[in-house]
């Protein structure tokens, strides 16, 4: 299993652009400096009236297939 940790701070407006399908993917920079892209739809469970804020862990299979996205802080 592959793990990437990153911070995310999106406003509610930015989240709605993702939620409404304006963007299909999100690109983040993980703690080690590597850019990682995943489907924006995976953010939906984390959207609140403030947007999406926090530290997250992205879990992938060894073949780089999405497993899950978790808020860790």
N, CA, C and O of each residue as an XYZ file, in Angstrom:
292
protein
N       0.838     -1.176      0.000
C       0.000      0.000      0.000
C       0.886      1.243      0.000
O       1.921      1.288      0.666
N       0.465      2.237     -0.750
C       1.189      3.508     -0.855
C       0.394      4.578     -0.101
O      -0.825      4.669     -0.252
N       1.077      5.378      0.704
C       0.445      6.437      1.482
C       1.048      7.790      1.131
O       2.263      7.931      0.995
N       0.180      8.776      0.988
C       0.617     10.150      0.809
C      -0.107     11.005      1.840
O      -1.324     10.893      1.995
N       0.624     11.852      2.540
C       0.051     12.780      3.516
C       0.153     14.197      2.965
O       1.167     14.570      2.375
N      -0.901     14.983      3.160
C      -0.895     16.355      2.658
C      -1.904     17.201      3.418
O      -2.837     16.684      4.034
N      -1.696     18.520      3.362
C      -2.636     19.491      3.917
C      -3.509     20.007      2.785
O      -3.055     20.161      1.651
N      -4.763     20.270      3.109
C      -5.676     20.795      2.105
C      -6.498     21.910      2.743
O      -7.017     21.757      3.849
N      -6.610     23.020      2.044
C      -7.368     24.168      2.523
C      -8.091     24.779      1.330
O      -7.540     25.619      0.619
N      -9.331     24.348      1.121
C     -10.141     24.850      0.015
C     -11.337     25.608      0.568
O     -11.950     25.179      1.545
N     -11.668     26.727     -0.050
C     -12.852     27.482      0.355
C     -14.103     26.731     -0.100
O     -14.033     25.815     -0.918
N     -15.231     27.135      0.441
C     -16.496     26.525      0.032
C     -16.721     26.729     -1.469
O     -17.169     25.813     -2.159
N     -16.414     27.919     -1.973
C     -16.578     28.216     -3.405
C     -15.718     27.278     -4.249
O     -16.187     26.745     -5.254
N     -14.467     27.075     -3.848
C     -13.596     26.164     -4.586
C     -14.167     24.745     -4.559
O     -14.114     24.037     -5.565
N     -14.701     24.337     -3.437
C     -15.283     23.004     -3.317
C     -16.494     22.845     -4.229
O     -16.679     21.801     -4.855
N     -17.307     23.880     -4.298
C     -18.497     23.804     -5.154
C     -18.101     23.668     -6.619
O     -18.790     22.984     -7.375
N     -17.012     24.300     -7.035
C     -16.533     24.128     -8.406
C     -16.197     22.666     -8.668
O     -16.507     22.139     -9.737
N     -15.563     22.004     -7.694
C     -15.266     20.577     -7.833
C     -16.555     19.759     -7.788
O     -16.761     18.858     -8.601
N     -17.410     20.083     -6.835
C     -18.636     19.327     -6.618
C     -19.548     19.385     -7.838
O     -20.183     18.393     -8.195
N     -19.608     20.545     -8.469
C     -20.472     20.732     -9.637
C     -19.860     20.202    -10.922
O     -20.479     20.284    -11.982
N     -18.659     19.663    -10.841
C     -18.047     19.038    -12.005
C     -17.218     19.960    -12.875
O     -16.790     19.567    -13.960
N     -16.984     21.175    -12.421
C     -16.158     22.101    -13.194
C     -14.746     21.547    -13.337
O     -14.090     21.724    -14.364
N     -14.295     20.872    -12.282
C     -12.996     20.201    -12.298
C     -13.223     18.734    -11.984
O     -14.083     18.404    -11.168
N     -12.479     17.863    -12.606
C     -12.656     16.436    -12.356
C     -11.573     15.853    -11.461
O     -11.723     14.743    -10.949
N     -10.480     16.592    -11.268
C      -9.405     16.074    -10.426
C      -8.817     17.176     -9.556
O      -8.985     18.368     -9.813
N      -8.124     16.731     -8.523
C      -7.463     17.628     -7.579
C      -5.990     17.258     -7.580
O      -5.643     16.078     -7.535
N      -5.125     18.256     -7.630
C      -3.690     18.009     -7.529
C      -3.188     18.633     -6.247
O      -3.413     19.814     -5.985
N      -2.497     17.821     -5.441
C      -1.945     18.283     -4.164
C      -0.451     17.998     -4.153
O       0.046     17.188     -4.935
N       0.245     18.664     -3.267
C       1.664     18.380     -3.049
C       1.772     17.680     -1.710
O       1.451     18.252     -0.669
N       2.226     16.442     -1.746
C       2.332     15.670     -0.510
C       3.541     16.127      0.283
O       4.372     16.882     -0.220
N       3.639     15.668      1.528
C       4.669     16.154      2.444
C       6.088     16.041      1.899
O       6.947     16.852      2.245
N       6.343     15.056      1.059
C       7.682     14.869      0.497
C       7.958     15.721     -0.725
O       9.059     15.668     -1.273
N       6.972     16.516     -1.171
C       7.161     17.402     -2.312
C       6.645     16.861     -3.634
O       6.680     17.569     -4.641
N       6.171     15.634     -3.654
C       5.663     15.025     -4.882
C       4.243     15.510     -5.153
O       3.436     15.608     -4.229
N       3.930     15.816     -6.414
C       2.585     16.206     -6.798
C       1.777     14.939     -7.072
O       2.216     14.037     -7.785
N       0.585     14.904     -6.483
C      -0.293     13.746     -6.593
C      -1.662     14.228     -7.046
O      -2.173     15.226     -6.539
N      -2.255     13.520     -7.997
C      -3.565     13.890     -8.523
C      -4.546     12.759     -8.256
O      -4.216     11.582     -8.404
N      -5.770     13.140     -7.857
C      -6.820     12.148     -7.648
C      -8.165     12.759     -8.028
O      -8.278     13.977     -8.172
N      -9.176     11.921     -8.191
C     -10.505     12.369     -8.610
C     -11.114     13.302     -7.567
O     -11.108     12.996     -6.375
N     -11.633     14.424     -8.013
C     -12.234     15.406     -7.117
C     -13.435     14.832     -6.375
O     -13.759     15.301     -5.284
N     -14.086     13.855     -6.925
C     -15.257     13.259     -6.279
C     -14.926     12.662     -4.910
O     -15.816     12.518     -4.072
N     -13.676     12.319     -4.675
C     -13.278     11.749     -3.390
C     -13.311     12.780     -2.261
O     -13.248     12.409     -1.089
N     -13.408     14.062     -2.597
C     -13.479     15.111     -1.576
C     -14.893     15.313     -1.035
O     -15.064     15.911      0.028
N     -15.890     14.834     -1.733
C     -17.287     15.120     -1.374
C     -17.634     14.836      0.086
O     -18.318     15.653      0.703
N     -17.197     13.723      0.667
C     -17.562     13.474      2.071
C     -16.969     14.477      3.062
O     -17.408     14.546      4.210
N     -15.986     15.243      2.631
C     -15.272     16.145      3.538
C     -15.686     17.608      3.392
O     -15.168     18.463      4.110
N     -16.601     17.911      2.486
C     -17.012     19.294      2.244
C     -17.977     19.741      3.333
O     -18.964     19.065      3.624
N     -17.676     20.897      3.930
C     -18.555     21.506      4.929
C     -18.863     22.930      4.474
O     -18.451     23.345      3.391
N     -19.578     23.663      5.295
C     -19.897     25.053      4.952
C     -18.653     25.933      4.900
O     -18.698     27.032      4.347
N     -17.552     25.467      5.462
C     -16.278     26.195      5.413
C     -15.399     25.760      4.247
O     -14.394     26.409      3.958
N     -15.755     24.690      3.587
C     -14.936     24.133      2.515
C     -14.328     22.824      2.970
O     -14.985     22.028      3.640
N     -13.083     22.598      2.613
C     -12.339     21.412      3.053
C     -11.038     21.897      3.669
O     -10.236     22.566      3.019
N     -10.846     21.550      4.922
C      -9.628     21.958      5.624
C      -9.137     20.802      6.457
O      -9.923     20.097      7.091
N      -7.829     20.609      6.453
C      -7.269     19.582      7.315
C      -6.092     18.869      6.697
O      -5.618     19.208      5.612
N      -5.645     17.883      7.416
C      -4.548     17.025      6.978
C      -5.163     15.699      6.561
O      -6.019     15.153      7.256
N      -4.719     15.190      5.422
C      -5.313     13.997      4.844
C      -4.259     12.950      4.521
O      -3.074     13.244      4.360
N      -4.742     11.710      4.431
C      -3.909     10.596      3.980
C      -4.617      9.956      2.793
O      -5.785      9.578      2.884
N      -3.904      9.840      1.691
C      -4.392      9.187      0.492
C      -3.748      7.812      0.423
O      -2.524      7.690      0.455
N      -4.574      6.781      0.329
C      -4.075      5.410      0.258
C      -4.317      4.850     -1.138
O      -5.424      4.924     -1.671
N      -3.249      4.283     -1.724
C      -3.302      3.691     -3.057
C      -2.802      2.254     -3.006
O      -2.066      1.871     -2.097
N      -3.212      1.465     -3.994
C      -2.672      0.116     -4.130
C      -1.252      0.224     -4.675
O      -0.846      1.304     -5.105
N      -0.486     -0.863     -4.667
C       0.854     -0.824     -5.280
C       0.819     -0.454     -6.769
O       1.822     -0.015     -7.333
N      -0.352     -0.638     -7.397
C      -0.523     -0.280     -8.819
C      -1.030      1.150     -8.984
O      -1.415      1.557    -10.080
N      -1.027      1.913     -7.879
C      -1.464      3.315     -7.844
C      -2.959      3.495     -8.105
O      -3.375      4.516     -8.654
N      -3.756      2.521     -7.718
C      -5.219      2.624     -7.802
C      -5.743      3.155     -6.472
O      -5.241      2.784     -5.410
N      -6.740      4.012     -6.528
C      -7.307      4.627     -5.331
C      -7.900      3.576     -4.399
O      -8.637      2.693     -4.837
N      -7.573      3.676     -3.106
C      -8.206      2.857     -2.065
C      -9.137      3.714     -1.219
O     -10.333      3.436     -1.124
N      -8.583      4.765     -0.601
C      -9.409      5.663      0.201
C      -8.654      6.943      0.544
O      -7.429      7.028      0.459
N      -9.454      7.932      0.935
C      -8.944      9.213      1.398
C      -9.462      9.380      2.817
O     -10.658      9.226      3.068
N      -8.570      9.694      3.743
C      -8.937      9.843      5.155
C      -8.461     11.178      5.685
O      -7.371     11.641      5.350
N      -9.298     11.799      6.526
C      -8.846     12.989      7.250
C      -8.112     12.485      8.496
O      -8.646     11.664      9.242
N      -6.901     12.972      8.717
C      -6.117     12.517      9.875
C      -5.969     13.602     10.934
O      -5.549     13.302     12.051
N      -6.293     14.827     10.627
C      -6.252     15.906     11.621
C      -7.028     17.096     11.118
O      -7.116     18.112     11.807
